[in-house]
Amino acid sequence: MPTSIARVLDDLGDVLLEPIAGVRRQQLGGVVIHDPQDSSDFPEQAIVLGVGVQDVAELLVAHGRRGVQALVIRGPVEATPAVRRAAEESGVALLGLADGASWAQLAALLRTLLAEGEIGAPEPAEDLFAVANAIAALLDAPVTIEDPASRVLAFSGRQDEADESRVETILGRQVPARFTLALKRNGVFDRLHREREPVYIDLAAQEAAAGLPRVAVAVRAGTEVLGSIWAAVREPLSEERTRALVDATKVVALHLLRLRAGADVERRLRTDLVSTALEGGAAAPEAVVRLGLLGRPAVVLAMGLVSGEDDDAGRTADGQRFADALAVHLAAVQPRSAVALLGEVAYAIVPVEENSRERSIRLAEGFLARMGERVAAVIGIGPPALDAFGLRRSRDGADRALRVLLTEGGCRRVATVDDVHIDALLLELNDLMAARGDTVAGPIARLQAYDARHNAELVRTLRCWLDAFGDVTAAAAAAYVHVNTFRYRLKRVTEVGEIDLDDSGQRFAAMLQLRLTHLGEGVE
């Protein structure tokens, strides 16, 4: 069910959004990033995020023809008569995004609030933003609801009545590290988690920031701390409001537990649907329909971690965390994408139009760039799929590309299956040899046996010569030996290995076997 623009402004206004022109009773049904080169259809009743928009009036008129309900542009915005007239005539509400706010953050928040009919979308009356506004009304103070890691789960209106540190927290959806470190150092979190009553905190005394004092209380389920409620106040709460805040923790705990359960159910359902779609069987078309991808060409991305936790549980947690991050990123830049963690690989089904290869690469590289070097992840990209049954082929291609990238240890971070076609074939040939129990034979086997007995480095000599295309000088430099020494060893290669290096077929066979031997040594 669409959500009204009035509710979005109630929940996200003051700090993130401001109405500029043409705001009436529009209903919003989907989030789209403005791209002048993208001609694909918008979701019904879309709200468009106008990143980098210049000619606002012209865009309002153009989007009005496409059924868009609202346009968000970066503030500050001058509401000129032409802009106001375009908003009124087009029926498109114009909103301003606060300076310092992130487009990705706004997209994630809007997708949380808008009931697009997606799997597991929360009912408006049940979400945490409504709860935060109710608590704020009881306390007469702006409120945030945070998880145990001080990430903001929801916030009330009237945040502009607080202080700069609260605004910074809302914009970043995370309490800044300098504040949390100061609170930890002074034992505030220990008190918060130990005591059942609200804790009064003088920010100035914490050496964290200048601003209004805070009253915080932990939200518990039994002995487990699920999160906390923070109110920016001007003085300690009265006894009546203190009781109201304590009572509110029970309501918030119930919502947090429901959100956790709902997220788990949604994740399992989405995982099942993505898995079914990627299998490409008889049930794939129905899964594609339920994912909202019917009639859309798509590509499959496969993301894996080059390194991570040693234990299975740690790897799974890392994988799920990065899969969730990928889902948020794609939701902001490519709506209708579907992401799920299957085993240790995060798969994304991404709708594409023309230039699917270049766009897919940009999406993958953009995500990894956002995650930074701290995440040793790589992404393989499959070929385009025109329908549900083509997704299996796209997944296979993404898997093959991912395996090559993982084998390389992260030297490359993104590759399509076409980029690594030969490398993938070599890995599969190596698998076939291992499955059949094949061992090294012929000249390479004889050279290996001789090296084992005499430490003669004949195999390395042959590899350097082949890599240098027969250039003895370059090969000797690569082997760190004198040219005459290298020539002598090369002669021994032909004698011991019984190989004719003038024969192109024998050279190719030796190169292939050396490559497979190297893969066999480096691939588990």
SEPA-859865 format. One record per residue (C-alpha): x, y, z; residue in one letter. Coordinates in nm, 2 decimals. Example, Ala and Ser with C-alpha at 12.3 -4.5 7.8 and 13.67 -1.06 7.14 Angstrom:
[[1.23, -0.45, 0.78], A]
[[1.37, -0.11, 0.71], S]
END
This chain:
[[0.00, 0.00, 0.00], M]
[[0.14, 0.34, -0.09], P]
[[0.25, 0.58, 0.19], T]
[[0.15, 0.95, 0.20], S]
[[0.40, 1.22, 0.15], I]
[[0.27, 1.38, 0.47], A]
[[0.38, 1.07, 0.67], R]
[[0.72, 1.07, 0.51], V]
[[0.77, 1.44, 0.61], L]
[[0.65, 1.37, 0.96], D]
[[0.90, 1.09, 1.01], D]
[[1.20, 1.24, 0.81], L]
[[1.12, 1.61, 0.81], G]
[[1.31, 1.88, 1.00], D]
[[1.64, 1.70, 0.98], V]
[[1.64, 1.53, 0.64], L]
[[1.37, 1.67, 0.42], L]
[[1.18, 2.00, 0.38], E]
[[0.88, 2.07, 0.16], P]
[[0.95, 2.33, -0.11], I]
[[0.66, 2.34, -0.35], A]
[[0.36, 2.14, -0.48], G]
[[0.32, 1.93, -0.17], V]
[[-0.03, 1.81, -0.14], R]
[[-0.17, 1.46, -0.06], R]
[[0.05, 1.26, -0.29], Q]
[[0.09, 0.89, -0.23], Q]
[[0.44, 0.74, -0.27], L]
[[0.51, 0.39, -0.39], G]
[[0.87, 0.35, -0.49], G]
[[1.22, 0.51, -0.48], V]
[[1.42, 0.59, -0.80], V]
[[1.76, 0.75, -0.85], I]
[[1.75, 1.01, -1.13], H]
[[1.96, 0.91, -1.43], D]
[[1.91, 1.11, -1.75], P]
[[2.05, 0.82, -1.95], Q]
[[1.81, 0.56, -1.80], D]
[[1.49, 0.52, -2.00], S]
[[1.35, 0.23, -1.80], S]
[[1.00, 0.25, -1.64], D]
[[0.95, 0.40, -1.30], F]
[[0.76, 0.22, -1.02], P]
[[0.41, 0.35, -0.98], E]
[[0.38, 0.67, -0.77], Q]
[[0.76, 0.70, -0.75], A]
[[0.96, 0.95, -0.55], I]
[[1.27, 1.05, -0.75], V]
[[1.60, 1.14, -0.59], L]
[[1.75, 1.41, -0.81], G]
[[2.12, 1.36, -0.76], V]
[[2.31, 1.64, -0.93], G]
[[1.99, 1.80, -1.08], V]
[[2.03, 2.14, -1.23], Q]
[[1.71, 2.24, -1.42], D]
[[1.45, 2.17, -1.16], V]
[[1.15, 2.32, -1.34], A]
[[1.21, 2.12, -1.66], E]
[[1.26, 1.80, -1.47], L]
[[0.94, 1.85, -1.27], L]
[[0.74, 1.88, -1.59], V]
[[0.91, 1.58, -1.75], A]
[[0.86, 1.36, -1.44], H]
[[0.50, 1.47, -1.41], G]
[[0.43, 1.31, -1.75], R]
[[0.58, 0.98, -1.62], R]
[[0.35, 0.97, -1.31], G]
[[0.62, 1.07, -1.06], V]
[[0.47, 1.20, -0.73], Q]
[[0.77, 1.37, -0.57], A]
[[1.12, 1.49, -0.66], L]
[[1.40, 1.54, -0.40], V]
[[1.69, 1.77, -0.47], I]
[[1.99, 1.88, -0.26], R]
[[1.92, 2.19, -0.06], G]
[[1.93, 2.48, -0.01], P]
[[1.68, 2.53, -0.29], V]
[[1.54, 2.86, -0.42], E]
[[1.17, 2.82, -0.48], A]
[[1.14, 3.06, -0.78], T]
[[0.80, 3.14, -0.94], P]
[[0.89, 2.91, -1.23], A]
[[0.97, 2.62, -1.00], V]
[[0.65, 2.67, -0.80], R]
[[0.44, 2.69, -1.12], R]
[[0.61, 2.37, -1.26], A]
[[0.54, 2.18, -0.93], A]
[[0.18, 2.29, -0.92], E]
[[0.11, 2.21, -1.29], E]
[[0.29, 1.88, -1.30], S]
[[0.15, 1.76, -0.97], G]
[[0.50, 1.66, -0.85], V]
[[0.59, 1.76, -0.50], A]
[[0.94, 1.92, -0.47], L]
[[1.14, 1.84, -0.15], L]
[[1.48, 1.95, -0.04], G]
[[1.75, 1.72, 0.11], L]
[[1.93, 1.87, 0.41], A]
[[2.29, 1.97, 0.35], D]
[[2.53, 1.70, 0.48], G]
[[2.27, 1.41, 0.44], A]
[[2.36, 1.12, 0.22], S]
[[2.16, 1.02, -0.08], W]
[[2.22, 0.65, 0.01], A]
[[2.09, 0.71, 0.36], Q]
[[1.78, 0.88, 0.24], L]
[[1.71, 0.60, -0.01], A]
[[1.75, 0.34, 0.26], A]
[[1.52, 0.54, 0.50], L]
[[1.25, 0.59, 0.23], L]
[[1.25, 0.22, 0.14], R]
[[1.20, 0.14, 0.50], T]
[[0.90, 0.38, 0.52], L]
[[0.74, 0.31, 0.19], L]
[[0.51, 0.01, 0.17], A]
[[0.59, -0.09, -0.19], E]
[[0.43, -0.43, -0.16], G]
[[0.77, -0.59, -0.12], E]
[[0.83, -0.90, 0.09], I]
[[0.81, -0.82, 0.46], G]
[[0.75, -0.45, 0.43], A]
[[0.64, -0.32, 0.77], P]
[[0.29, -0.18, 0.83], E]
[[0.31, 0.19, 0.88], P]
[[0.14, 0.17, 1.23], A]
[[0.39, -0.08, 1.35], E]
[[0.72, 0.07, 1.25], D]
[[0.97, 0.21, 1.50], L]
[[0.94, 0.57, 1.37], F]
[[0.57, 0.58, 1.48], A]
[[0.68, 0.44, 1.82], V]
[[0.96, 0.70, 1.85], A]
[[0.71, 0.98, 1.78], N]
[[0.47, 0.85, 2.04], A]
[[0.74, 0.84, 2.30], I]
[[0.85, 1.19, 2.21], A]
[[0.50, 1.31, 2.26], A]
[[0.49, 1.15, 2.61], L]
[[0.82, 1.30, 2.71], L]
[[0.79, 1.63, 2.52], D]
[[1.14, 1.58, 2.39], A]
[[1.30, 1.45, 2.06], P]
[[1.38, 1.08, 2.08], V]
[[1.61, 0.83, 1.91], T]
[[1.59, 0.45, 1.94], I]
[[1.93, 0.29, 1.90], E]
[[2.07, -0.06, 1.88], D]
[[2.35, -0.19, 2.11], P]
[[2.61, -0.06, 1.87], A]
[[2.47, 0.30, 1.89], S]
[[2.32, 0.28, 1.54], R]
[[2.00, 0.48, 1.50], V]
[[1.70, 0.25, 1.43], L]
[[1.44, 0.52, 1.44], A]
[[1.39, 0.88, 1.55], F]
[[1.11, 1.11, 1.63], S]
[[1.03, 1.45, 1.48], G]
[[1.14, 1.78, 1.64], R]
[[1.51, 1.68, 1.62], Q]
[[1.58, 2.04, 1.53], D]
[[1.49, 2.13, 1.89], E]
[[1.79, 1.93, 2.02], A]
[[2.15, 2.02, 1.93], D]
[[2.42, 1.98, 1.67], E]
[[2.54, 1.64, 1.80], S]
[[2.19, 1.50, 1.77], R]
[[2.16, 1.63, 1.42], V]
[[2.49, 1.47, 1.33], E]
[[2.37, 1.14, 1.48], T]
[[2.05, 1.15, 1.27], I]
[[2.23, 1.23, 0.95], L]
[[2.48, 0.96, 1.00], G]
[[2.23, 0.71, 1.14], R]
[[2.51, 0.64, 1.39], Q]
[[2.62, 0.81, 1.71], V]
[[2.96, 0.96, 1.63], P]
[[3.26, 0.76, 1.76], A]
[[3.40, 1.04, 1.97], R]
[[3.07, 1.05, 2.17], F]
[[3.05, 0.68, 2.22], T]
[[3.41, 0.66, 2.33], L]
[[3.36, 0.93, 2.58], A]
[[3.05, 0.77, 2.72], L]
[[3.23, 0.43, 2.75], K]
[[3.53, 0.59, 2.91], R]
[[3.31, 0.75, 3.18], N]
[[3.11, 0.43, 3.24], G]
[[2.78, 0.56, 3.10], V]
[[2.71, 0.25, 2.90], F]
[[2.79, 0.03, 3.20], D]
[[2.53, 0.21, 3.40], R]
[[2.28, 0.21, 3.12], L]
[[2.31, -0.17, 3.08], H]
[[2.32, -0.24, 3.45], R]
[[2.04, -0.02, 3.58], E]
[[1.67, -0.07, 3.51], R]
[[1.58, 0.30, 3.56], E]
[[1.66, 0.58, 3.31], P]
[[2.01, 0.74, 3.33], V]
[[2.05, 1.11, 3.33], Y]
[[2.36, 1.22, 3.13], I]
[[2.52, 1.57, 3.13], D]
[[2.70, 1.58, 2.79], L]
[[2.93, 1.86, 2.90], A]
[[3.05, 1.65, 3.20], A]
[[3.13, 1.37, 2.96], Q]
[[3.37, 1.58, 2.76], E]
[[3.18, 1.45, 2.46], A]
[[3.00, 1.76, 2.32], A]
[[2.82, 2.07, 2.42], A]
[[2.45, 2.03, 2.41], G]
[[2.13, 1.93, 2.58], L]
[[2.15, 1.66, 2.85], P]
[[2.02, 1.32, 2.77], R]
[[1.80, 1.07, 2.94], V]
[[1.86, 0.71, 2.83], A]
[[1.71, 0.38, 2.92], V]
[[1.80, 0.03, 2.81], A]
[[1.55, -0.18, 2.62], V]
[[1.56, -0.54, 2.73], R]
[[1.41, -0.88, 2.66], A]
[[1.48, -1.08, 2.97], G]
[[1.85, -1.02, 3.04], T]
[[1.94, -0.94, 2.68], E]
[[1.99, -0.57, 2.59], V]
[[1.81, -0.51, 2.26], L]
[[1.89, -0.14, 2.24], G]
[[1.82, 0.19, 2.41], S]
[[1.60, 0.50, 2.40], I]
[[1.76, 0.84, 2.42], W]
[[1.58, 1.16, 2.48], A]
[[1.73, 1.51, 2.45], A]
[[1.60, 1.70, 2.75], V]
[[1.65, 2.04, 2.92], R]
[[1.62, 1.91, 3.27], E]
[[1.57, 1.57, 3.45], P]
[[1.24, 1.41, 3.38], L]
[[0.95, 1.43, 3.63], S]
[[0.85, 1.11, 3.81], E]
[[0.55, 1.08, 3.58], E]
[[0.75, 1.10, 3.26], R]
[[1.02, 0.87, 3.40], T]
[[0.75, 0.61, 3.45], R]
[[0.62, 0.67, 3.10], A]
[[0.97, 0.62, 2.96], L]
[[1.02, 0.30, 3.15], V]
[[0.68, 0.17, 3.03], D]
[[0.78, 0.26, 2.67], A]
[[1.07, 0.02, 2.69], T]
[[0.83, -0.27, 2.70], K]
[[0.66, -0.15, 2.38], V]
[[1.00, -0.09, 2.20], V]
[[1.12, -0.43, 2.31], A]
[[0.82, -0.59, 2.15], L]
[[0.88, -0.40, 1.83], H]
[[1.25, -0.48, 1.82], L]
[[1.17, -0.85, 1.87], L]
[[0.91, -0.84, 1.60], R]
[[1.15, -0.66, 1.37], L]
[[1.41, -0.92, 1.44], R]
[[1.17, -1.20, 1.38], A]
[[1.03, -1.03, 1.08], G]
[[1.37, -0.97, 0.94], A]
[[1.46, -1.33, 0.99], D]
[[1.14, -1.45, 0.82], V]
[[1.18, -1.20, 0.53], E]
[[1.54, -1.30, 0.49], R]
[[1.46, -1.67, 0.48], R]
[[1.17, -1.61, 0.23], L]
[[1.39, -1.38, 0.01], R]
[[1.67, -1.63, 0.02], T]
[[1.44, -1.91, -0.08], D]
[[1.30, -1.70, -0.37], L]
[[1.64, -1.59, -0.49], V]
[[1.77, -1.95, -0.47], S]
[[1.47, -2.08, -0.66], T]
[[1.51, -1.82, -0.93], A]
[[1.88, -1.90, -0.97], L]
[[1.81, -2.27, -1.00], E]
[[1.63, -2.21, -1.32], G]
[[1.38, -2.49, -1.27], G]
[[1.00, -2.50, -1.32], A]
[[0.95, -2.29, -1.01], A]
[[1.18, -2.01, -1.13], A]
[[0.92, -1.80, -1.32], P]
[[0.70, -1.78, -1.01], E]
[[0.99, -1.68, -0.79], A]
[[1.09, -1.41, -1.04], V]
[[0.73, -1.27, -1.03], V]
[[0.73, -1.26, -0.65], R]
[[1.07, -1.08, -0.65], L]
[[0.92, -0.82, -0.88], G]
[[1.16, -0.90, -1.17], L]
[[0.91, -1.03, -1.43], L]
[[0.99, -0.90, -1.78], G]
[[1.31, -0.74, -1.68], R]
[[1.65, -0.85, -1.83], P]
[[1.89, -0.91, -1.54], A]
[[2.24, -1.01, -1.45], V]
[[2.36, -1.21, -1.16], V]
[[2.64, -1.08, -0.93], L]
[[2.83, -1.33, -0.70], A]
[[3.02, -1.18, -0.41], M]
[[3.27, -1.38, -0.20], G]
[[3.52, -1.29, 0.07], L]
[[3.88, -1.35, -0.01], V]
[[3.96, -1.38, 0.37], S]
[[3.75, -1.36, 0.68], G]
[[3.69, -1.54, 1.01], E]
[[3.84, -1.88, 1.06], D]
[[3.53, -2.04, 1.21], D]
[[3.22, -2.12, 1.01], D]
[[2.99, -1.90, 1.22], A]
[[3.23, -1.60, 1.18], G]
[[3.24, -1.65, 0.80], R]
[[2.86, -1.67, 0.79], T]
[[2.82, -1.36, 1.00], A]
[[3.07, -1.17, 0.78], D]
[[2.90, -1.29, 0.46], G]
[[2.55, -1.19, 0.59], Q]
[[2.67, -0.85, 0.70], R]
[[2.83, -0.78, 0.36], F]
[[2.53, -0.92, 0.18], A]
[[2.30, -0.68, 0.37], D]
[[2.54, -0.40, 0.28], A]
[[2.52, -0.50, -0.09], L]
[[2.14, -0.51, -0.07], A]
[[2.13, -0.15, 0.07], V]
[[2.37, -0.02, -0.19], H]
[[2.17, -0.18, -0.48], L]
[[1.84, -0.06, -0.34], A]
[[1.97, 0.30, -0.36], A]
[[2.11, 0.28, -0.71], V]
[[1.92, -0.01, -0.88], Q]
[[1.57, -0.06, -0.74], P]
[[1.41, -0.40, -0.76], R]
[[1.74, -0.58, -0.71], S]
[[1.72, -0.90, -0.50], A]
[[2.01, -1.01, -0.28], V]
[[2.05, -1.33, -0.07], A]
[[2.34, -1.51, 0.10], L]
[[2.35, -1.87, -0.03], L]
[[2.62, -2.06, 0.15], G]
[[2.93, -1.84, 0.16], E]
[[2.83, -1.65, -0.16], V]
[[2.61, -1.34, -0.17], A]
[[2.41, -1.34, -0.50], Y]
[[2.24, -1.03, -0.64], A]
[[1.99, -1.04, -0.93], I]
[[2.01, -0.70, -1.08], V]
[[1.77, -0.56, -1.34], P]
[[1.96, -0.41, -1.64], V]
[[1.88, -0.25, -1.97], E]
[[2.13, -0.16, -2.24], E]
[[2.51, -0.17, -2.18], N]
[[2.45, -0.43, -1.91], S]
[[2.82, -0.53, -1.89], R]
[[2.94, -0.18, -1.83], E]
[[2.66, -0.09, -1.59], R]
[[2.71, -0.41, -1.39], S]
[[3.08, -0.35, -1.36], I]
[[3.01, 0.01, -1.24], R]
[[2.76, -0.12, -0.98], L]
[[3.01, -0.38, -0.85], A]
[[3.30, -0.14, -0.84], E]
[[3.10, 0.13, -0.68], G]
[[2.99, -0.10, -0.40], F]
[[3.34, -0.23, -0.33], L]
[[3.48, 0.13, -0.34], A]
[[3.23, 0.23, -0.07], R]
[[3.33, -0.07, 0.14], M]
[[3.69, 0.03, 0.11], G]
[[4.00, -0.18, 0.15], E]
[[3.89, -0.31, 0.49], R]
[[3.66, -0.56, 0.30], V]
[[3.86, -0.83, 0.11], A]
[[3.56, -0.90, -0.12], A]
[[3.55, -0.98, -0.49], V]
[[3.25, -0.99, -0.73], I]
[[3.20, -1.21, -1.03], G]
[[2.94, -1.10, -1.30], I]
[[2.74, -1.34, -1.52], G]
[[2.61, -1.28, -1.87], P]
[[2.27, -1.11, -1.91], P]
[[1.96, -1.31, -1.87], A]
[[1.65, -1.23, -2.07], L]
[[1.41, -1.43, -1.87], D]
[[1.37, -1.65, -1.56], A]
[[1.53, -1.95, -1.72], F]
[[1.84, -1.75, -1.82], G]
[[1.92, -1.67, -1.46], L]
[[2.07, -2.01, -1.41], R]
[[2.32, -1.95, -1.69], R]
[[2.40, -1.60, -1.55], S]
[[2.45, -1.75, -1.21], R]
[[2.69, -2.02, -1.35], D]
[[2.88, -1.75, -1.52], G]
[[2.90, -1.54, -1.21], A]
[[3.02, -1.84, -1.01], D]
[[3.30, -1.91, -1.26], R]
[[3.42, -1.55, -1.26], A]
[[3.40, -1.54, -0.88], L]
[[3.61, -1.86, -0.85], R]
[[3.88, -1.72, -1.07], V]
[[3.89, -1.40, -0.86], L]
[[3.91, -1.59, -0.53], L]
[[4.19, -1.81, -0.67], T]
[[4.38, -1.50, -0.76], E]
[[4.36, -1.39, -0.39], G]
[[4.20, -1.05, -0.46], G]
[[4.44, -0.92, -0.73], C]
[[4.13, -0.82, -0.92], R]
[[3.81, -0.72, -0.74], R]
[[3.56, -0.74, -1.02], V]
[[3.54, -0.95, -1.34], A]
[[3.28, -1.07, -1.59], T]
[[3.28, -1.43, -1.70], V]
[[3.40, -1.32, -2.04], D]
[[3.70, -1.15, -1.88], D]
[[3.82, -1.47, -1.72], V]
[[3.69, -1.73, -1.97], H]
[[4.03, -1.90, -2.02], I]
[[4.12, -1.90, -1.65], D]
[[3.78, -2.05, -1.57], A]
[[3.84, -2.33, -1.83], L]
[[4.18, -2.41, -1.68], L]
[[4.03, -2.44, -1.33], L]
[[3.76, -2.67, -1.46], E]
[[4.02, -2.88, -1.64], L]
[[4.21, -2.90, -1.32], N]
[[3.89, -3.02, -1.14], D]
[[3.85, -3.29, -1.41], L]
[[4.20, -3.41, -1.36], M]
[[4.15, -3.43, -0.98], A]
[[3.82, -3.61, -1.01], A]
[[3.98, -3.87, -1.24], R]
[[4.29, -3.90, -1.03], G]
[[4.51, -3.79, -1.32], D]
[[4.87, -3.72, -1.23], T]
[[5.15, -3.53, -1.40], V]
[[5.30, -3.73, -1.69], A]
[[5.54, -3.70, -1.98], G]
[[5.82, -3.44, -1.99], P]
[[5.70, -3.24, -1.69], I]
[[5.69, -3.55, -1.47], A]
[[6.04, -3.65, -1.57], R]
[[6.17, -3.30, -1.50], L]
[[6.00, -3.30, -1.16], Q]
[[6.14, -3.63, -1.06], A]
[[6.49, -3.52, -1.17], Y]
[[6.46, -3.19, -0.97], D]
[[6.35, -3.39, -0.66], A]
[[6.67, -3.60, -0.68], R]
[[6.92, -3.34, -0.78], H]
[[6.77, -3.00, -0.69], N]
[[6.84, -2.89, -1.05], A]
[[6.55, -2.64, -1.10], E]
[[6.48, -2.77, -1.45], L]
[[6.11, -2.72, -1.42], V]
[[6.16, -2.35, -1.33], R]
[[6.41, -2.32, -1.62], T]
[[6.15, -2.44, -1.86], L]
[[5.88, -2.22, -1.71], R]
[[6.10, -1.91, -1.74], C]
[[6.19, -1.99, -2.10], W]
[[5.83, -2.04, -2.20], L]
[[5.72, -1.72, -2.02], D]
[[5.99, -1.53, -2.21], A]
[[5.88, -1.67, -2.55], F]
[[6.22, -1.83, -2.59], G]
[[6.42, -1.52, -2.52], D]
[[6.72, -1.67, -2.33], V]
[[6.85, -1.34, -2.20], T]
[[6.51, -1.24, -2.05], A]
[[6.45, -1.60, -1.92], A]
[[6.79, -1.61, -1.75], A]
[[6.72, -1.27, -1.58], A]
[[6.39, -1.41, -1.46], A]
[[6.57, -1.72, -1.32], A]
[[6.84, -1.50, -1.16], Y]
[[7.13, -1.70, -1.33], V]
[[7.39, -1.63, -1.59], H]
[[7.29, -1.67, -1.95], V]
[[7.54, -1.95, -2.01], N]
[[7.42, -2.13, -1.70], T]
[[7.06, -2.10, -1.82], F]
[[7.16, -2.23, -2.17], R]
[[7.31, -2.54, -2.00], Y]
[[7.00, -2.60, -1.79], R]
[[6.78, -2.56, -2.10], L]
[[6.99, -2.82, -2.28], K]
[[6.94, -3.05, -1.97], R]
[[6.56, -2.98, -1.99], V]
[[6.55, -3.13, -2.35], T]
[[6.77, -3.42, -2.25], E]
[[6.60, -3.52, -1.92], V]
[[6.25, -3.43, -2.02], G]
[[6.28, -3.58, -2.37], E]
[[6.10, -3.27, -2.51], I]
[[6.16, -3.10, -2.85], D]
[[6.13, -2.73, -2.77], L]
[[6.12, -2.65, -3.15], D]
[[5.79, -2.84, -3.17], D]
[[5.50, -2.60, -3.11], S]
[[5.26, -2.88, -3.00], G]
[[5.51, -3.00, -2.74], Q]
[[5.56, -2.64, -2.62], R]
[[5.19, -2.59, -2.58], F]
[[5.15, -2.92, -2.40], A]
[[5.43, -2.82, -2.16], A]
[[5.28, -2.47, -2.10], M]
[[4.94, -2.62, -2.03], L]
[[5.07, -2.88, -1.79], Q]
[[5.28, -2.63, -1.60], L]
[[4.98, -2.40, -1.56], R]
[[4.76, -2.69, -1.44], L]
[[5.04, -2.80, -1.20], T]
[[5.05, -2.44, -1.06], H]
[[4.67, -2.44, -1.02], L]
[[4.68, -2.78, -0.85], G]
[[4.94, -2.65, -0.60], E]
[[4.74, -2.33, -0.52], G]
[[4.38, -2.45, -0.53], V]
[[4.23, -2.66, -0.25], E]
END
